[in-house]
Amino acid sequence: MNRNILFKWYETPRGRILQQSEMAFLKHSLTVGCKQTVVQVGILGWEKQFIDCSLYQRFVVIDNSVRHCQAALRIQAESDQLPVFSNSVDMVILPHLLEFSDNQHQILREVERILKPEGKLIILNFNPWSLWVRHQYFWGKEKNLPLRGNFISRTKIVDWLKLLNFEVEIVAGFRSDVLSTDISRSERNKHSLRVVAYAVKAIKRCYHVIPLTPVRVLRPRLALVGAMESAAQCNCQTRKNAAAG
């Protein structure tokens, strides 16, 4: 589905509250260095609100639309075929992209491919189990709400990331009626049914198999019973003879 509905919803009172909460989370989660590469898949239009493009000169936004972008660099491409080298990106941001895509698994595989080992991933998604979201869905009282997308629950996203060897670091929830700029409070609210959207921050882990050294099989040696005693007696007799001589 077209993400233009998302931009229209951000212009509503509830959408602006959610935008401020997500903005605070992105600022807090942007923990990579200024000289590292950050890729955002999907334009938001308010990138400069959470990242300083004059400092992060390697901040790139990839999108297939013609929407204006405030980022320093923009690449027009499909989200499931990212024109980026493998293991070359330090952080990837997916802001409300998966719920508007029909190829969600391929997008996550592409993200895993371009991220470096220990690279970080931030995902913003709408909560399909929100009471307010479900109310708007069934009664259709707000036409600008993006409720016809392929929404993914928080637990499903976490399971998908684990299959791709991601370790989930932070899970936060955002309400659209209360502004929340406190990250710790957002983390505590992740299970609330009032949460309209959620965020997941994960780290790409690379586990290497350490080969075991083959065990050397020693051949058993035969030993005669009493052989050690006979040898000791012979040595003792030899010493006696030498002393007597």
N, C-alpha and C positions, 0 to 999 in steps of 0.2 A: 504494500500500500504506500501511497505517496506520503513523504514525511512533511509536506507542507501543512498538513493538519496539525502536526506538532507545533510548528511555529505560530499558527493561529491560536492554539490553546495557551501558549506562553504569554499571549497578550491579554488573557482574561485575568481577573483578580486572583483566582486560585492558582493559575499558571505562573503568575509572577512570584507568588510565595514559594512555590516549588522550585522555581528557577533560582531564587536566592539561596535556598537550602542546598541545592545541588552545586551551586557556585562555590559555597563555603567548603563543601566536601572535596571538590576538585582542587581547590587551593591547598587544602590540608594534605591531600594525597600526592601532590606533585613533589616528590622527594628525590628526583633524579637531578644530576648536575646540569648546569647551564650548557655545557659542551656536549652533553649526551643527546641522542636522537629520540624524539618523541613524535609518534604518529597518532593522529586522531582520524578515525574512519567515520565520516558523517559530519557535515557542517552543522553548527548550532547558530552561528551568527553573532555570538557574544563571547568569542574565545578570549578577547583581551580583558575580559572581566575576571578571569582566573589564571591567566598566564601572560607574562611580559614578553612579547615577541622580540623586543630589542635585546633581551638577555638570552632567551632560548631561540637562537638563530637556526637551530636544527629542528624546529617545530614544524611539522608538515601535516596538512589536512588533505585527506583523500576522499573525494566525493564525485559522483557522476552527474550532479545537477549543475545548474548555472547560477545558483544562489551566491550572493556576495559573501566573501569570507574576509575577515579581518586578520587572518593569520599571515605570517611572513611568507609562506610558500604553500601553494595549493596544487594538487595533482588531480586531474579528472580521470577517474578510473572506476571500475566496478569493485564493490566491496568484497566479492568472493574470488577475485583475481587481482590481488594486490601487486603492483609493479615494484616490488621491494625485494632486495636480496635476502636470502635466508640468514638467520642469526645475525642480524645487523641493527636491530632496534632495541632501545633500552626500556621504552614504555609505550604501550598502546592504550588508547582511550576509545571506547565504544559507547557514545552517548545516545541512547534511545535509537539504536540501529537495528538490533536483532528482532524486535517486535514488528518491524515494518519490512522484514525480509522473508522470502520463501526458502532461502538456502542458509539457514542459521548454522548448521553443522559445518558447512564448508567455510563460512566466515571465521568460525573459531579455529578451524584447522589452519587457515591462512595466518591468523594471528599467532598461533603457536609456531608456525614455520618462521616468521620473520623476527620473532622475539629472540634475543640472546638468552643463554642460560642465566637464570636468576633475574630475567627481565620481568617487568611488572605490567599488570593488566587491570584496567578500571572499566567496569561495565555499569551503565545506568539503564534501568528497565522499569516499566510500569508494573504494579502489583495486581495480578488478576484476581486476587482474593480480597481486595479492598471492598468494604461494604459500600463506600461511596461510589467506587468504580462500577460495582455490580448494579447499584441503583440506577446510575446514569445509563448503563447498558440496557437494562430491561425496560426502562421507561423513556429513554431517549430524550431527556429534558435539556441536554446541552449538546448541540450539533457539532460543536468544535472539538469535542473530546475524542481523542484517537482510540476508540474502543473496538475497531474492527481489525486491529492488527493481530499478529501471531504472538500473543502474550505468553511469556514463559515465567513460571513460578521461581521463587528464589531457591528452593530446594533442588529443582531440576537444573538450574544453572550451575549450582555447586557440584552436582553429580557429573554434569558434562565436563566441568573443569578438572575434576579429579581424574576422569578417564584420559585427559590430555596431560596428566602429570603436573597440574597446577595445584599449589597449596593456597587455600583461601586464608587471607590475612585479616580482612575487615569486611563485615557485612553491616550496612546501615539502612535505616528506613526513614522516609520523608513523608510528612503530612502536607496537605495543601491548604489547611486552615490555620496552621500554626507555624510560624517561621522558626526554624531550628538551625542555628549556626554552630551549636555545640556538638562536636563529633561524638563524644562519649554518650550524650543523650540520644543521638541518632542511632547509635549501636544498640542502646537499650530498647528502643522503640521498634526494632526490626520485626518483632513478632506481633505487633499491634495490627488489628484489622482496619484501623484508621490510616494506615500507611498507604499512600497512593503510589509511590515509587520507591525503589530501593537501589542501593549501590553495592557492588562487590569489588573488592580489591584482592588480587591474587598474584602469586609469584610463580614463574615457570621454573620447575625443578628438573634437573637432569641427573638421573641415577645411572652410574656406570657399574657394570658387572666386573668384579675383580676376579680374574681367573685363578683357580687354585693350582698350586704346584703339584705335579703328579708325585704320588708317594712311591718311593723306590722300594720294590719288593726284594727283601733279603732272602737269600737261599738258606734254609736251615742246615746247620752243620751237625753231624753225628758225633757224639761223645761217648766213649766206652766207660761203662760203670767201673769205678775204682781206678781209672787211669791216673787221676791226680794224686791219689794216695800212693800208687806204685812209683810215680815219678818222685814224690817226696821221700819215700823210703830209699830210693836209689841215691838221691843226693845226700841223704844223711849217712848212708853206708860209705859213700865216697869220702866224705869229710872225716869219718872215723879212721878209714884206712890211711888217709894222708897224715892224720895226727899220729897214728901208731908208727908209721914209717919214719 
